[in-house]
Amino acid sequence: MEKILDVKDLHVTFTTYGGTVKAVRGVNFHLNKGETLAIVGESGCGKSVTSNAIMRLIPEPPGKISNGSIHFHGKDLVRLTEKQMRNIRGVDISMIFQDPMTALNPTLTIGTQLMEGLRQHKKITGEEAKQKALEMMNLVGIPNPEERLKQYPHQFSGGMRQRIVIAMALICEPELLIADEPTTALDVTIQAQILELFNRIQEATGVSIILITHDLGVVAKIADRIAVMYAGKIIEVGTKREIFYQAQHPYTKGLLKSVPRLDLQGEKLTPIDGTPPDLFSPPVGCPFTARCPFAMEVCDKVYPGTTELSDAHKVDCWLQDERAKQLLASTANN
């Protein structure tokens, strides 16, 4: 498969009065053409910072991409100037931000906001921009688009505003769409409609999607591969089936056990005890050690290497590392 995005050893830090926050610590992943990759993890693990780094939207200062590369079609986005990035944002890579209620300007009509990106990046007339805006509103399921173009954001429901934000992100036909928790502020019924919309848009346009979420129900619906993030690191990655049915990292298993399931009625949910580590001074070993029921002596001293379980399934965990397995075997024999 054609690889359109390749993130290698990405580090993002924020300098504060209290010290330096190491928000993203050596993240590696790639995205194939036409694929949906979900990045999941609890709040504060670095998901949104990673997505903002790809778009080069980290505020400098206090933030900084301190190391690593982000190759989009072989071009390293980290090395580009702000002017060069402006020519990529919205055209080649677009982003849907977390809250549709605040992503739209309340003083401008929907039509003005939809057409702004087209007029900025494409050499087209006002009438052509309007026709494209109507086409996108039809694609995302907005009824009476001619009338709706003249209206303001407050005249739309939350679900409709989310559809408008999706239309804005797609109007310049980007190759890569980053969706940062696109269903968080929506009720369950509207969530299902938005996820179905993502599927239809991907089939119609072939866009590649990075989905940022903490909702494993959303992930199960549309993701092809899943990357599990914890304390600024991706600790496990694999296909949807591998993560849901063959998860190997204790944190991934903990996430799955904490989600209600209709096929396991009567069973209690198992929460993950403890709290994430302090990223002002992150641990040198596995960051999950303090909360892990299977932690060994080596876990908090040395970060585990990446163990490849299949072509797509990789995990950073001492339980799967051959060195730890040999150590445990020799200890048992003695």
C-alpha positions, -999 to +999 in steps of 0.1 A: +000+000+000+011+036-007+023+053+025+013+090+025+023+100+060+053+088+081+059+101+116+093+092+131+106+098+166+083+128+172+090+148+204+069+178+214+076+199+245+060+228+263+081+252+284+062+265+315+070+283+347+069+249+365+094+233+340+093+215+306+063+193+298+074+164+276+039+160+260+050+137+230+080+114+235+093+096+205+061+088+186+063+066+155+035+057+131+025+058+094-007+062+074-015+044+041-035+059+013-073+055+018-069+042+053-084+052+087-060+051+116-074+057+151-052+071+178-068+063+212-059+069+248-071+087+279-071+125+282-037+141+284-018+112+267-007+134+238-032+126+211-043+161+202-007+175+205+004+149+180-024+159+155-015+196+160+021+188+154+013+172+120-006+204+111+023+225+125-002+242+149+019+239+180+021+275+195+058+286+196+064+295+224+056+278+247+055+247+225+082+232+202+087+202+180+120+194+196+129+163+176+117+140+149+102+142+114+068+142+098+070+131+061+040+138+040+046+123+005+083+124+013+083+161+023+093+167+059+067+191+073+089+200+103+114+217+080+089+238+061+084+275+066+051+289+079+043+302+043+049+267+028+027+252+055-002+276+047-001+262+012-006+227+026-031+233+053-067+229+041-055+219+006-035+187+011-041+182+049-073+193+067-084+191+103-117+189+121-112+204+156-128+191+188-157+214+194-180+223+164-197+249+186-165+270+187-149+260+154-173+283+134-173+321+135-206+333+148-205+366+129-201+351+094-226+332+074-221+295+067-216+302+030-188+328+037-170+304+059-173+274+035-161+294+005-132+312+023-108+282+019-117+278-018-112+315-025-079+314-007-064+283-023-082+278-056-083+302-086-121+301-090-149+326-093-174+334-066-201+315-085-179+284-088-171+286-051-208+288-043-215+257-065-187+238-048-201+248-013-236+236-023-221+203-035-203+198-002-234+206+018-253+180-002-224+155+004-226+159+042-264+158+043-275+194+049-310+199+036-320+230+017-284+241+010-293+272-009-311+287+021-286+273+047-257+290+030-272+324+040-277+314+077-254+318+107-240+291+130-265+297+158-293+287+135-278+252+132-280+223+157-248+207+171-250+178+147-255+201+117-226+223+128-204+193+129-214+185+094-206+220+083-171+217+099-166+184+080-177+201+048-152+230+054-124+205+060-132+186+028-141+214+004-105+217-010-104+179-015-074+171+008-056+138+008-054+136+046-081+145+071-073+147+108-105+144+129-098+154+166-126+139+187-152+147+161-181+131+180-173+140+216-199+168+220-227+149+202-253+125+215-253+089+205-278+091+177-259+120+160-226+102+166-238+073+146-248+096+117-215+114+117-196+080+117-217+068+088-209+101+071-172+095+074-176+061+058-195+076+029-171+104+024-141+080+024-157+058-002-166+089-024-133+107-021-106+082-011-094+105+017-071+091+043-082+097+079-065+100+113-091+098+140-082+111+174-106+097+201-109+080+235-141+063+226-135+027+216-170+023+203-162+050+177-130+032+168-147-002+163-171+015+138-147+030+113-109+023+120-087+001+099-057+003+123-055+014+159-026+031+177-028+031+215-012+061+232-001+065+268+020+092+285+032+107+252+042+073+236+024+049+212+026+017+232+007-007+209-004-006+173-022-031+151-053-038+130-087-033+145-091-071+150-056-075+165-062-047+191-098-058+200-091-095+201-054-100+206-043-070+227-010-076+244-002-044+264-018-043+299-029-008+293-047-017+261-064-047+279-074-023+307-090+001+282-110-027+267-121-041+301-134-006+311-158-003+282-194-016+286-203-046+263-237-058+254-225-094+251-212-095+287-243-085+307-240-087+344-202-084+345-186-055+364-164-030+346-128-031+356-113+004+360-075+011+356-063+020+391-039+049+396-031+080+375-009+087+345+027+097+352+038+133+356+051+145+322+073+172+338+095+143+348+084+111+330+097+077+341+127+063+323+111+029+320+076+018+309+053+047+319+025+023+328+046+004+354+030+021+385-005+010+374+004-023+358-006-055+377+021-075+358+050-051+364+085-066+368+116-051+384+130-042+350+099-023+339+106+010+357+143+009+350+145+005+312+119+013+285+110-019+266+119-023+230+093-027+203+082-063+197+068-071+163+039-097+167+028-095+130+033-072+100+009-047+116+009-056+153+036-040+174+038-035+212+062-018+236+060-041+267+085-062+287+059-090+289+064-096+251+102-089+250+123-120+244+149-108+269+124-106+297+109-140+287+144-156+289+150-139+323+117-152+337+124-187+323+159-188+339+145-176+372+118-202+372+144-230+364+165-218+393 
